[in-house]
Amino acid sequence: MLRKNPSGLSPQVSVEAFIDPTAIICGHVIIEANVFVGPYAVIRADEVDADGNMAPITIRRDSNIQDGVVIHSKSGAAVTIGQRTSIAHRSIIHGPCIVGDDVFIGFNSVVFRAHINDGCVIRHNCVIDGLDLPAQMHVPPMTSIGPEFDLKLIKQVPPDYSSFSESVVAANHSLVEGYKKISNEL
């Protein structure tokens, strides 16, 4: 469901994207081509800052926002999800936040007040809050990273995880095409 926010802003969704009918996309949201937004996802840009301004939530092309994901932003701050990025089931991305290109964020993970640089793999049940991740970092399952965390404790992304991330993007790109075809047949 696409709807305006209280400020009167409506989502801008590429005709080449697929939004599941159970998803809610509200307000100042920009969704580019070949993006898949799965069932029961909520992407909501509706809060303003102290001056009444609101930055967009932007989902770049070829990314996928899977089932039950929530993307929101505090006080009108920007959220950007890069190209070919996967946000897995039931994760929460809360702005202010930047997630780079070719990133994988695993099931039930939370990202808040952080910049996740290109090529990172964040596994399931992780929390990243208030610390930026350099490019190509691999965050093991159930890791909690905050401002005092020593990034030397985590390693670069192994090649098998990079190929896994690419396969998830490819699978979801196929879903965009398949679901759009079904929608056109109805």
N, C-alpha and C positions, 0 to 999 in steps of 0.2 A: 504494500500500500504506500503510495506516495502522498505526502500531505504537507501543507504549509505549516510553518512554525508561528508562534504568536507575533513575531515581527513581520509576518507576511511573506517571508522568503520560501520559495518552493525548490525542491530538488531539481537538478539538471542531470538527466540520465541519458547517456548515448543510446541511440536506437540499436546499437550493436551489443549492448549489455543484456544480461538476463537477471531480473529481480524476481525471486520466488514470490508468488502471491501472498504468502504468509509473512514475508519480511515487512518491516516498517522503515521507511526512509523519510525523514522529517527535516524540513528546513533547508539551511544553506549547505547542501551536500552536492558535490560534483562527482559523478561516476562516469569514467571514460569507457571506451570501446572494449569489448571482449571481457568485461568484468562479470564474474558470477557472484551473485549474492544469494546464499542458501536459505532454506526454510528457517523461519523464526529469528532471523538476524534483525538487529535494531541498529540503525545508524541515525543519530539524532543530533542535529546542530540547531539548538534553540536557546542557549543562554547567551546573554550579552555581557560585555565588560562594564566597568564603572562609567564609561562614556557612551554606553549604548551601542557599541560596535560588536560585530561578530565576524570572525574569520571562518572560512569554509572548512568542512571535512571533505578532503579530496581523495578519491580512490583512483589511482592511475591505471592505465590500460593493462589488460591481460592478468589482472590480479583476481584472487578469489577470497571471498568472505564467507566462511562456511556456516553450517547450521548453528543457530543460537549465539552467534558472536554479537557483542555489544560494542559499538564505537560511539563515544560521546565526548564532550569537551567542557571543561570548567570555565566559566566566565568568558565565553566567546573566543577562547584560544584556538589556534589552528591545529588540525590533525591532518597529516598527509601520509597516505599509504602508497609506496612506490610501485613501479611496474613489476609484473611477474612475481608478485608477493602473495604468499598464502597465509591467511589467518585462520587457524584450525578451530574446530568445534568448541563452542562455549568460551572462547577467549574474550578478554576485555581489553580494549585499547582506549585509554582515557587521556584526552588532551589536557595540557599541551603535550604534543607528541609528534615525532617524525619517525616513520618506519621506511627505510630505504628500499632500493630495488633488489629483487631476487632474495628476499628474506622469507624464512619460514618460522612462524610462531605456532608452537604446538598446543594441543588440547589443554583447555582450562588455564592457560597462562594469562598473566596480567601485565600490561605495560602502561606506565604512568610517568609523566614528567621526564621523558627520556628521548634520546635520538638513537635509534637502532640503525647503524650504518649498513651499507650494501653487503649482501651475501651472508648475513648472520643466520645462524640456525639456533632457535630457542626451542628447546624440547618441551615436553608436556609438564604441566603443573609448576611453571616457573613464575617468579615475580621479579620484574625489573622496575624499580621505582627511584627516580632521581639520580640516575647515573647513565651516561651515554656509553654505548658499546661501539668500539672501533669496528671497522669492516672485517668480515670473514671470521667472526668469533662464534664458537660453539658452546652454548650454555647447556650443561647436562640436565636431565630431568630433575625436577623438584629443587632447583637452585633458587635462592632468594638473593637478589642483588640490589643493594642500596648504596647511598652516597659513600659509605666507608669501605665498601667491598674492594678487595685487591684483585684487579683484573688479571694479574699474572697467574691466578689460580685456574683460569680457563684457557683453553687452547684454541687454535685455528680450526676451522671447519674441515673435517676429513673429506676426501673426495666422494666417498659413498653417500654422505649426507647431502652434498651438493647435487648429486644425480637424483637422489630421492626428492629433493625440493623441486627440481626441474620436472620430474614425473608427475608430481601433484599439480603443478601449473598446467601441464599438458592435459591431464585428466579433466581438470575443471574447464579448460578451454573447450574440450569436446562436449562437456555438459552444456555450456552456453549454446553451442550450435544445435545440440540435440533438443534441448528444451525450447529454443526459439522455433525450431521446426515443428515440434508438437503444438506450440501455441498458435502457429500460423494455420495448422490443420483444423483446429477447433472452430 
